[in-house]
Amino acid sequence: MSSAPSTEVLSRVRMAGARPWPPRVSEFTKPFWDGLVAGHFDTVRCRACSKRTFPPKPFCPHCWARVMDWVPLAPRGTVYASTVVHAAPKLFAHEIPYRVCIVDLVDGLRIATRLLDSTDFAVGAPVEIVALDYDDGSLFAARRTK
């Protein structure tokens, strides 16, 4: 697990149109979404037990404490598992087939996300987290690194 905070800025990928499924932005999650727009990949760490969690939550799922601090994550990891979606909800039907994956981040967290540019794919492949810039805001995805 990485102990030094990341100062890495996310690579950006321009996406056409609006986000197919805009996130719910609450007072608590607003720092995450604002950070993503600014090129940062952040989460929260519990003040009581020092464990991080993703997606960010206002409580610690490890010890149930409710005092969380925002911390940066290094936007790099490896693919733990992946699947190709061939039958998608109507909102994503125009994008099928597409790949989703589980990424083991270098900071020790495991996250689920979309996998871009997935023609040359293998479990264990190195990936970076990138910001997807839509007309109405940002989302994130993983992209294979060279």
KEKEVO-95762 format. One record per atom (N, C-alpha, C, CB): residue in one letter; atom name; x, y negated, z negated. Coordinates in pm, 1 decimal. Glycine has a CB too. Layout:
aa;at;east;north;up
A;CA;X;Y;Z
...
//
This chain:
aa;at;east;north;up
M;N;84.4;117.4;0.0
M;CA;0.0;0.0;0.0
M;C;88.6;-123.2;0.0
M;CB;-95.8;-0.1;-121.2
S;N;54.0;-218.9;82.6
S;CA;128.9;-342.6;91.9
S;C;102.8;-428.5;-30.3
S;CB;92.9;-418.3;219.6
S;N;209.1;-489.5;-84.6
S;CA;190.1;-575.0;-200.9
S;C;196.8;-722.0;-165.4
S;CB;293.1;-543.6;-305.8
A;N;260.4;-757.2;-52.9
A;CA;271.4;-897.0;-12.9
A;C;152.5;-935.9;72.6
A;CB;402.5;-922.2;62.9
P;N;94.2;-1053.5;47.5
P;CA;-18.3;-1097.2;130.2
P;C;24.1;-1117.0;274.9
P;CB;-77.9;-1226.6;75.3
S;N;-65.6;-1088.7;365.2
S;CA;-38.9;-1106.4;506.9
S;C;-61.3;-1251.3;547.3
S;CB;-127.1;-1013.2;590.4
T;N;26.1;-1301.1;631.6
T;CA;6.5;-1434.1;688.9
T;C;-16.5;-1421.3;839.3
T;CB;128.7;-1526.1;659.4
E;N;-40.5;-1299.6;885.8
E;CA;-61.7;-1274.9;1027.2
E;C;-191.7;-1337.8;1075.5
E;CB;-62.2;-1125.7;1055.0
V;N;-186.8;-1392.6;1195.2
V;CA;-305.4;-1450.0;1258.0
V;C;-357.1;-1348.6;1359.1
V;CB;-273.9;-1588.5;1326.3
L;N;-487.7;-1328.5;1360.6
L;CA;-548.0;-1231.7;1451.7
L;C;-533.0;-1274.3;1596.8
L;CB;-694.8;-1212.7;1418.5
S;N;-509.1;-1176.1;1683.2
S;CA;-520.5;-1199.9;1827.1
S;C;-668.1;-1219.8;1856.9
S;CB;-459.7;-1080.7;1911.9
R;N;-696.2;-1291.6;1965.0
R;CA;-835.3;-1324.0;1998.9
R;C;-869.9;-1262.1;2134.4
R;CB;-857.9;-1478.9;2001.5
V;N;-994.0;-1213.8;2144.6
V;CA;-1045.4;-1158.3;2269.7
V;C;-1174.4;-1232.5;2300.6
V;CB;-1069.0;-1001.9;2260.0
R;N;-1180.0;-1296.2;2415.5
R;CA;-1299.4;-1370.7;2457.2
R;C;-1405.1;-1272.4;2506.2
R;CB;-1265.0;-1474.7;2568.6
M;N;-1526.8;-1284.9;2453.8
M;CA;-1638.4;-1199.6;2492.0
M;C;-1747.4;-1287.9;2551.8
M;CB;-1692.3;-1118.0;2369.7
A;N;-1810.0;-1241.8;2657.4
A;CA;-1915.0;-1319.1;2723.8
A;C;-2045.2;-1311.3;2645.0
A;CB;-1936.8;-1268.6;2867.5
G;N;-2115.8;-1423.3;2640.6
G;CA;-2249.6;-1425.4;2582.2
G;C;-2251.2;-1432.3;2430.8
G;CB;-2324.2;-1305.2;2625.5
A;N;-2369.6;-1402.7;2376.7
A;CA;-2390.7;-1404.8;2231.7
A;C;-2358.6;-1268.7;2171.4
A;CB;-2535.7;-1445.0;2198.2
R;N;-2331.8;-1266.3;2042.5
R;CA;-2308.3;-1139.9;1972.7
R;C;-2434.1;-1054.1;1981.0
R;CB;-2268.0;-1164.4;1824.2
P;N;-2420.0;-925.8;2016.1
P;CA;-2538.3;-840.2;2027.5
P;C;-2610.5;-822.7;1894.0
P;CB;-2498.7;-704.3;2082.4
W;N;-2537.3;-828.2;1784.4
W;CA;-2596.7;-812.7;1652.6
W;C;-2525.0;-907.6;1557.5
W;CB;-2587.8;-664.6;1602.7
P;N;-2571.5;-1032.1;1548.5
P;CA;-2504.2;-1128.0;1460.0
P;C;-2510.6;-1082.4;1314.3
P;CB;-2567.5;-1267.5;1474.2
P;N;-2404.4;-1102.8;1240.0
P;CA;-2404.4;-1059.9;1099.9
P;C;-2491.6;-1149.7;1013.2
P;CB;-2262.2;-1058.3;1045.3
R;N;-2535.2;-1095.4;901.6
R;CA;-2601.5;-1177.4;799.8
R;C;-2490.5;-1246.1;721.6
R;CB;-2695.9;-1090.7;704.6
V;N;-2495.2;-1375.9;720.5
V;CA;-2394.3;-1452.0;647.9
V;C;-2459.0;-1505.4;521.0
V;CB;-2335.7;-1568.2;735.4
S;N;-2406.5;-1461.2;408.2
S;CA;-2456.4;-1507.5;278.7
S;C;-2356.0;-1606.6;220.4
S;CB;-2480.1;-1387.6;180.8
E;N;-2391.8;-1667.2;111.3
E;CA;-2298.0;-1757.4;43.3
E;C;-2170.6;-1681.6;8.0
E;CB;-2362.1;-1818.5;-84.5
F;N;-2186.2;-1554.1;-31.8
F;CA;-2068.6;-1474.8;-68.9
F;C;-1983.1;-1438.0;52.6
F;CB;-2112.1;-1347.9;-141.4
T;N;-2044.7;-1394.6;164.2
T;CA;-1966.6;-1347.0;279.1
T;C;-1918.9;-1458.9;371.3
T;CB;-2048.6;-1249.3;358.6
K;N;-1966.3;-1580.3;351.1
K;CA;-1926.8;-1692.1;437.2
K;C;-1774.5;-1708.7;447.3
K;CB;-1988.6;-1820.8;385.3
P;N;-1696.7;-1694.9;337.7
P;CA;-1551.3;-1706.8;352.2
P;C;-1491.3;-1603.2;448.2
P;CB;-1485.8;-1693.4;216.6
F;N;-1548.8;-1482.1;451.4
F;CA;-1498.7;-1381.2;546.0
F;C;-1521.3;-1427.0;689.0
F;CB;-1567.4;-1245.0;522.6
W;N;-1644.5;-1468.0;721.4
W;CA;-1678.1;-1506.5;858.5
W;C;-1606.9;-1635.1;899.3
W;CB;-1829.2;-1523.7;873.2
D;N;-1592.8;-1730.6;808.7
D;CA;-1515.9;-1852.4;838.3
D;C;-1369.7;-1817.8;861.6
D;CB;-1528.8;-1955.2;723.2
G;N;-1314.9;-1726.9;781.7
G;CA;-1176.6;-1683.8;799.4
G;C;-1155.5;-1615.8;933.0
G;CB;-1136.1;-1590.4;687.6
L;N;-1250.7;-1533.6;973.6
L;CA;-1240.3;-1464.6;1102.7
L;C;-1235.0;-1565.7;1217.1
L;CB;-1359.3;-1367.7;1122.5
V;N;-1319.2;-1668.7;1211.5
V;CA;-1317.3;-1774.6;1313.2
V;C;-1180.8;-1842.9;1315.4
V;CB;-1429.2;-1878.7;1286.2
A;N;-1118.8;-1858.5;1198.7
A;CA;-988.0;-1923.2;1188.3
A;C;-872.6;-1828.3;1219.7
A;CB;-970.1;-1980.3;1049.6
G;N;-903.4;-1700.3;1246.8
G;CA;-798.9;-1604.4;1282.1
G;C;-743.4;-1525.2;1166.0
G;CB;-688.4;-1674.7;1347.6
H;N;-817.5;-1520.2;1054.5
H;CA;-772.0;-1445.9;936.8
H;C;-861.6;-1325.5;912.6
H;CB;-769.7;-1536.6;812.3
F;N;-802.5;-1219.0;862.2
F;CA;-876.6;-1098.1;827.9
F;C;-866.0;-1081.7;676.8
F;CB;-821.2;-970.8;904.5
D;N;-971.6;-1118.5;605.5
D;CA;-969.1;-1123.9;459.6
D;C;-1067.2;-1025.5;397.9
D;CB;-1000.3;-1264.4;411.8
T;N;-1043.4;-995.4;271.7
T;CA;-1136.1;-915.5;192.7
T;C;-1128.2;-963.2;48.5
T;CB;-1104.0;-762.9;203.8
V;N;-1182.3;-884.8;-43.4
V;CA;-1178.3;-923.0;-184.3
V;C;-1100.2;-819.9;-266.4
V;CB;-1321.2;-938.2;-239.6
R;N;-1042.7;-870.4;-375.5
R;CA;-971.0;-785.9;-471.7
R;C;-1029.2;-814.4;-609.7
R;CB;-814.9;-812.7;-468.5
C;N;-1050.5;-709.4;-684.8
C;CA;-1106.8;-719.5;-819.0
C;C;-1002.9;-775.9;-916.4
C;CB;-1156.4;-581.6;-867.2
R;N;-1043.8;-872.8;-995.1
R;CA;-953.4;-927.2;-1098.0
R;C;-929.4;-827.8;-1210.7
R;CB;-1010.5;-1056.9;-1155.4
A;N;-1026.7;-740.6;-1237.6
A;CA;-1014.9;-646.6;-1349.3
A;C;-923.0;-528.1;-1317.1
A;CB;-1152.7;-595.2;-1387.9
C;N;-941.0;-466.5;-1200.3
C;CA;-862.7;-344.8;-1169.1
C;C;-766.2;-362.9;-1051.8
C;CB;-956.7;-229.9;-1138.1
S;N;-768.8;-477.6;-986.8
S;CA;-679.0;-513.1;-876.0
S;C;-701.4;-433.5;-748.1
S;CB;-537.9;-494.8;-919.2
K;N;-810.9;-359.8;-738.0
K;CA;-837.7;-283.8;-615.5
K;C;-911.1;-371.0;-515.6
K;CB;-919.7;-156.7;-645.9
R;N;-876.8;-350.5;-388.2
R;CA;-944.7;-421.3;-279.2
R;C;-1057.7;-334.7;-225.8
R;CB;-845.1;-457.6;-165.2
T;N;-1152.4;-400.7;-159.5
T;CA;-1264.0;-329.0;-98.7
T;C;-1300.7;-397.0;32.8
T;CB;-1386.5;-324.0;-194.8
F;N;-1348.6;-318.2;127.5
F;CA;-1396.2;-371.2;255.2
F;C;-1514.8;-287.1;298.4
F;CB;-1283.2;-370.5;364.3
P;N;-1622.1;-351.2;341.8
P;CA;-1639.3;-495.0;358.4
P;C;-1643.8;-565.8;223.6
P;CB;-1766.4;-524.4;437.3
P;N;-1617.8;-696.7;224.4
P;CA;-1618.2;-772.6;99.3
P;C;-1752.5;-760.7;26.7
P;CB;-1586.5;-920.0;126.9
K;N;-1744.3;-740.9;-105.0
K;CA;-1863.3;-728.5;-189.3
K;C;-1846.3;-819.5;-310.7
K;CB;-1886.6;-579.8;-233.4
P;N;-1955.9;-866.6;-369.1
P;CA;-1944.6;-954.3;-486.2
P;C;-1917.9;-878.5;-616.6
P;CB;-2070.9;-1035.5;-501.0
F;N;-1900.1;-746.0;-609.1
F;CA;-1869.0;-664.3;-726.1
F;C;-1767.9;-558.8;-684.4
F;CB;-1997.9;-598.4;-786.0
C;N;-1699.1;-501.7;-780.5
C;CA;-1600.1;-398.1;-752.1
C;C;-1666.8;-260.7;-753.5
C;CB;-1484.1;-403.4;-854.7
P;N;-1658.9;-184.8;-643.9
P;CA;-1719.7;-51.6;-642.9
P;C;-1638.3;50.3;-723.0
P;CB;-1735.4;-3.1;-499.8
H;N;-1519.8;10.7;-769.5
H;CA;-1434.1;100.7;-846.8
H;C;-1461.5;90.5;-997.2
H;CB;-1287.1;69.9;-818.7
C;N;-1474.9;-35.3;-1048.4
C;CA;-1495.0;-52.9;-1192.9
C;C;-1619.6;-135.6;-1225.5
C;CB;-1372.8;-119.2;-1254.2
W;N;-1690.4;-182.2;-1125.2
W;CA;-1814.9;-257.1;-1136.8
W;C;-1798.7;-398.9;-1191.7
W;CB;-1908.8;-182.0;-1223.8
A;N;-1675.9;-446.4;-1201.5
A;CA;-1654.1;-585.5;-1244.2
A;C;-1711.1;-678.8;-1138.1
A;CB;-1501.6;-614.9;-1267.8
R;N;-1743.0;-799.6;-1177.3
R;CA;-1805.7;-894.5;-1085.8
R;C;-1720.6;-1019.1;-1063.3
R;CB;-1941.4;-934.5;-1138.5
V;N;-1591.1;-1010.5;-1085.0
V;CA;-1502.3;-1123.8;-1059.5
V;C;-1404.0;-1081.7;-949.7
V;CB;-1426.2;-1168.8;-1191.0
M;N;-1427.5;-1134.0;-830.5
M;CA;-1349.2;-1096.4;-713.3
M;C;-1274.5;-1217.7;-659.0
M;CB;-1440.0;-1035.6;-604.4
D;N;-1154.7;-1193.4;-606.0
D;CA;-1074.8;-1297.6;-541.7
D;C;-1057.6;-1262.6;-394.7
D;CB;-936.4;-1313.7;-611.4
W;N;-1058.4;-1364.2;-308.8
W;CA;-1035.4;-1343.3;-165.9
W;C;-886.4;-1326.6;-141.5
W;CB;-1092.0;-1461.4;-82.0
V;N;-851.4;-1223.8;-62.8
V;CA;-711.2;-1195.5;-29.5
V;C;-701.7;-1158.1;118.3
V;CB;-653.7;-1080.8;-119.5
P;N;-588.3;-1189.1;182.2
P;CA;-571.5;-1151.7;322.8
P;C;-535.4;-1003.7;338.3
P;CB;-463.4;-1238.5;387.7
L;N;-571.9;-949.0;452.1
L;CA;-532.4;-813.4;491.0
L;C;-442.6;-821.6;613.3
L;CB;-657.0;-724.1;519.8
A;N;-344.6;-735.0;620.7
A;CA;-265.0;-723.1;742.7
A;C;-353.8;-657.5;848.6
A;CB;-132.5;-639.5;718.3
P;N;-364.7;-717.3;966.8
P;CA;-456.4;-664.8;1068.8
P;C;-395.9;-552.5;1153.1
P;CB;-500.3;-776.7;1159.7
R;N;-336.7;-454.9;1087.1
R;CA;-273.0;-343.2;1157.8
R;C;-306.0;-212.3;1088.5
R;CB;-119.9;-362.7;1165.5
G;N;-306.8;-104.3;1165.6
G;CA;-332.8;26.2;1108.4
G;C;-323.5;134.2;1213.5
G;CB;-468.6;29.0;1042.5
T;N;-378.2;250.6;1181.1
T;CA;-381.6;363.8;1274.0
T;C;-522.6;421.6;1278.0
T;CB;-278.6;473.1;1232.9
V;N;-554.4;481.9;1390.3
V;CA;-686.9;542.8;1406.9
V;C;-691.8;674.7;1330.3
V;CB;-719.6;565.6;1557.8
Y;N;-787.4;684.6;1240.4
Y;CA;-809.0;805.7;1162.1
Y;C;-904.5;900.7;1235.5
Y;CB;-864.7;770.2;1022.5
A;N;-1009.1;844.0;1296.5
A;CA;-1108.7;923.2;1369.4
A;C;-1179.4;832.5;1468.4
A;CB;-1211.4;989.8;1272.0
S;N;-1240.3;893.6;1568.9
S;CA;-1308.1;815.4;1671.4
S;C;-1416.8;898.3;1738.3
S;CB;-1207.9;764.6;1775.8
T;N;-1513.7;827.5;1795.1
T;CA;-1616.5;893.5;1875.5
T;C;-1661.4;798.5;1985.4
T;CB;-1737.4;937.5;1787.6
V;N;-1715.1;854.4;2090.1
V;CA;-1769.5;774.9;2199.4
V;C;-1920.8;774.6;2187.2
V;CB;-1724.3;830.1;2338.2
V;N;-1979.0;655.1;2193.4
V;CA;-2123.5;639.6;2184.7
V;C;-2180.6;642.3;2325.9
V;CB;-2162.0;507.7;2110.8
H;N;-2266.4;739.4;2354.1
H;CA;-2331.5;751.6;2484.9
H;C;-2479.2;715.0;2478.5
H;CB;-2316.1;893.2;2538.3
A;N;-2539.7;726.5;2361.2
A;CA;-2680.3;691.7;2341.4
A;C;-2684.4;584.5;2233.5
A;CB;-2767.5;817.8;2301.5
A;N;-2702.0;460.7;2275.7
A;CA;-2691.4;346.8;2184.7
A;C;-2826.9;281.7;2161.7
A;CB;-2593.0;243.9;2239.4
P;N;-2838.3;206.3;2050.7
P;CA;-2959.4;125.3;2032.8
P;C;-2974.6;28.4;2149.8
P;CB;-2954.7;47.6;1898.2
K;N;-3094.5;-16.0;2173.2
K;CA;-3125.3;-102.5;2288.1
K;C;-3032.1;-223.5;2296.8
K;CB;-3269.7;-150.0;2280.0
L;N;-2997.0;-282.4;2183.3
L;CA;-2909.5;-400.0;2183.2
L;C;-2772.4;-373.6;2244.6
L;CB;-2891.8;-449.6;2042.5
F;N;-2725.9;-248.9;2238.0
F;CA;-2592.6;-213.9;2287.7
F;C;-2596.7;-127.2;2413.0
F;CB;-2515.1;-142.3;2179.9
A;N;-2715.1;-102.7;2466.8
A;CA;-2729.9;-11.9;2580.5
A;C;-2647.9;-55.6;2701.9
A;CB;-2875.9;-1.5;2619.0
H;N;-2633.8;-184.8;2722.1
H;CA;-2558.3;-234.5;2838.0
H;C;-2407.8;-209.9;2824.2
H;CB;-2584.2;-383.9;2856.9
E;N;-2361.4;-168.8;2707.0
E;CA;-2218.3;-147.7;2683.8
E;C;-2177.6;-0.7;2685.5
E;CB;-2179.0;-208.4;2551.9
I;N;-2273.8;92.4;2693.9
I;CA;-2237.5;234.0;2686.5
I;C;-2167.8;279.6;2814.5
I;CB;-2362.2;319.8;2660.9
P;N;-2075.7;375.6;2802.0
P;CA;-2026.4;432.1;2677.7
P;C;-1924.1;338.2;2611.9
P;CB;-1964.0;570.2;2703.4
Y;N;-1920.1;339.1;2479.3
Y;CA;-1818.8;263.5;2406.2
Y;C;-1769.9;347.2;2289.4
Y;CB;-1874.8;127.1;2356.9
R;N;-1652.7;312.2;2238.2
R;CA;-1588.5;391.3;2133.1
R;C;-1591.3;315.2;2000.6
R;CB;-1442.8;426.1;2172.3
V;N;-1622.6;386.3;1893.9
V;CA;-1611.0;334.0;1758.4
V;C;-1509.8;420.5;1684.3
V;CB;-1750.0;332.4;1684.9
C;N;-1450.3;364.8;1579.3
C;CA;-1345.5;439.0;1511.1
C;C;-1337.6;403.7;1363.2
C;CB;-1212.2;413.1;1577.3
I;N;-1264.2;487.4;1293.3
I;CA;-1225.8;462.3;1154.5
I;C;-1076.9;429.7;1159.4
I;CB;-1257.4;587.2;1058.5
V;N;-1038.6;317.6;1098.7
V;CA;-899.0;273.8;1098.4
V;C;-845.7;276.8;956.1
V;CB;-884.9;131.6;1159.1
D;N;-728.4;337.0;939.4
D;CA;-654.7;328.0;813.4
D;C;-564.0;206.5;824.4
D;CB;-572.2;459.9;783.3
L;N;-599.7;99.1;753.0
L;CA;-518.3;-22.2;755.8
L;C;-388.0;-1.0;679.6
L;CB;-596.0;-140.8;696.4
V;N;-283.2;-74.0;718.3
V;CA;-154.9;-62.0;649.4
V;C;-165.8;-103.2;503.1
V;CB;-49.3;-146.6;719.5
D;N;-267.9;-181.5;468.3
D;CA;-288.4;-224.4;329.4
D;C;-361.1;-120.1;245.3
D;CB;-366.3;-354.0;326.6
G;N;-391.6;-3.2;302.2
G;CA;-448.7;105.4;223.9
G;C;-599.6;118.8;228.4
G;CB;-408.5;89.5;86.0
L;N;-668.8;33.4;301.4
L;CA;-814.3;45.2;313.7
L;C;-850.3;119.5;441.5
L;CB;-880.8;-94.1;312.1
R;N;-963.5;185.1;440.8
R;CA;-1015.9;254.9;558.4
R;C;-1143.1;182.1;600.5
R;CB;-1043.9;408.2;528.6
I;N;-1148.0;137.1;728.1
I;CA;-1263.3;60.9;776.3
I;C;-1319.8;123.0;903.6
I;CB;-1224.3;-85.6;801.7
A;N;-1446.1;95.5;929.5
A;CA;-1512.8;137.5;1053.3
A;C;-1524.9;15.5;1143.4
A;CB;-1654.2;201.2;1024.7
T;N;-1499.5;35.3;1273.3
T;CA;-1508.5;-74.8;1367.8
T;C;-1516.7;-22.3;1510.2
T;CB;-1388.8;-168.6;1352.5
R;N;-1534.4;-111.4;1602.2
R;CA;-1532.8;-79.0;1743.9
R;C;-1388.2;-67.8;1789.7
R;CB;-1609.3;-185.6;1826.7
L;N;-1361.9;17.6;1888.3
L;CA;-1228.7;33.5;1946.2
L;C;-1231.7;-15.8;2089.6
L;CB;-1181.2;181.5;1939.6
L;N;-1157.7;-121.6;2118.4
L;CA;-1149.7;-177.9;2253.2
L;C;-1041.6;-107.8;2334.1
L;CB;-1121.9;-329.0;2247.3
D;N;-1045.6;-126.2;2464.6
D;CA;-938.8;-76.1;2552.3
D;C;-901.5;67.7;2518.2
D;CB;-815.0;-165.6;2541.9
S;N;-1000.2;155.3;2513.6
S;CA;-977.6;288.6;2458.9
S;C;-954.2;397.3;2563.2
S;CB;-1093.0;326.7;2375.3
T;N;-903.8;362.2;2680.4
T;CA;-879.6;465.4;2781.0
T;C;-758.9;551.7;2745.7
T;CB;-859.4;401.6;2917.6
D;N;-660.2;495.0;2679.7
D;CA;-541.5;569.1;2637.7
D;C;-547.5;584.1;2486.0
D;CB;-409.0;496.7;2682.8
F;N;-623.6;682.5;2440.1
F;CA;-655.1;693.1;2298.4
F;C;-606.5;824.5;2238.8
F;CB;-804.0;679.3;2277.3
A;N;-562.7;819.2;2113.2
A;CA;-530.9;939.1;2036.9
A;C;-547.2;908.9;1888.7
A;CB;-386.9;988.8;2067.8
V;N;-591.6;1008.4;1812.6
V;CA;-594.4;992.5;1667.4
V;C;-451.4;966.9;1623.0
V;CB;-655.7;1119.1;1595.4
G;N;-434.6;874.6;1530.8
G;CA;-301.2;835.7;1486.0
G;C;-242.2;720.6;1565.0
G;CB;-209.5;952.6;1493.9
A;N;-313.8;675.9;1669.9
A;CA;-264.5;565.6;1752.9
A;C;-257.7;436.9;1670.6
A;CB;-355.3;545.6;1877.1
P;N;-152.6;358.0;1690.6
P;CA;-145.3;228.9;1621.5
P;C;-244.3;130.7;1682.7
P;CB;-2.0;171.4;1627.7
V;N;-311.5;53.3;1596.4
V;CA;-408.0;-46.1;1641.5
V;C;-387.5;-176.2;1565.1
V;CB;-552.4;5.4;1623.4
E;N;-440.9;-282.3;1623.5
E;CA;-446.9;-411.0;1555.2
E;C;-593.2;-453.0;1548.7
E;CB;-359.4;-519.5;1628.3
I;N;-627.5;-525.8;1445.0
I;CA;-760.9;-583.7;1434.4
I;C;-756.9;-716.3;1509.0
I;CB;-805.4;-602.6;1283.7
V;N;-856.8;-738.6;1594.7
V;CA;-863.5;-861.5;1673.9
V;C;-996.7;-930.3;1649.5
V;CB;-844.6;-831.7;1824.7
A;N;-998.0;-1061.5;1667.8
A;CA;-1121.7;-1138.6;1658.7
A;C;-1186.5;-1139.6;1795.6
A;CB;-1095.3;-1283.9;1607.9
L;N;-1314.8;-1105.8;1801.0
L;CA;-1392.3;-1112.2;1924.0
L;C;-1467.7;-1244.4;1923.5
L;CB;-1490.4;-990.1;1937.1
D;N;-1435.5;-1332.0;2015.4
D;CA;-1495.7;-1465.1;2019.7
D;C;-1611.6;-1468.6;2118.3
D;CB;-1390.9;-1570.6;2057.5
Y;N;-1733.6;-1464.1;2063.8
Y;CA;-1855.8;-1475.6;2142.4
Y;C;-1898.2;-1622.1;2145.5
Y;CB;-1969.2;-1385.7;2084.0
D;N;-1995.3;-1654.5;2228.3
D;CA;-2045.4;-1792.2;2237.5
D;C;-2101.2;-1842.1;2103.8
D;CB;-2153.8;-1801.4;2345.2
D;N;-2155.9;-1752.1;2022.5
D;CA;-2221.1;-1793.4;1898.1
D;C;-2145.6;-1753.3;1771.1
D;CB;-2358.6;-1735.4;1893.1
G;N;-2020.7;-1714.2;1783.0
G;CA;-1943.1;-1679.8;1664.0
G;C;-1848.7;-1563.8;1688.5
G;CB;-2035.5;-1646.4;1549.7
S;N;-1787.3;-1516.7;1582.6
S;CA;-1685.6;-1411.8;1593.4
S;C;-1730.0;-1282.4;1527.7
S;CB;-1555.5;-1458.4;1531.2
L;N;-1680.0;-1172.4;1580.4
L;CA;-1686.6;-1039.8;1520.7
L;C;-1543.2;-987.1;1523.2
L;CB;-1788.2;-943.1;1598.1
F;N;-1522.5;-862.2;1483.6
F;CA;-1388.2;-805.4;1492.0
F;C;-1394.9;-665.2;1549.0
F;CB;-1320.4;-804.0;1354.0
A;N;-1281.4;-618.9;1598.1
A;CA;-1268.8;-484.4;1653.6
A;C;-1123.2;-443.2;1643.3
A;CB;-1319.1;-478.0;1801.8
A;N;-1095.5;-316.9;1674.1
A;CA;-958.3;-267.0;1679.0
A;C;-919.1;-254.7;1826.1
A;CB;-944.0;-128.8;1603.8
R;N;-789.2;-273.8;1850.9
R;CA;-734.5;-259.4;1986.2
R;C;-600.5;-189.1;1973.4
R;CB;-719.4;-399.0;2058.9
R;N;-578.9;-93.8;2060.5
R;CA;-452.8;-19.9;2059.1
R;C;-336.0;-113.5;2082.4
R;CB;-453.5;90.7;2164.8
T;N;-229.7;-95.0;2004.6
T;CA;-107.5;-172.3;2025.0
T;C;-13.2;-90.4;2110.4
T;CB;-40.9;-210.8;1889.7
K;N;72.8;-157.3;2175.9
K;CA;167.5;-89.8;2266.7
K;C;286.0;-34.9;2192.3
K;CB;215.6;-185.0;2374.8
//
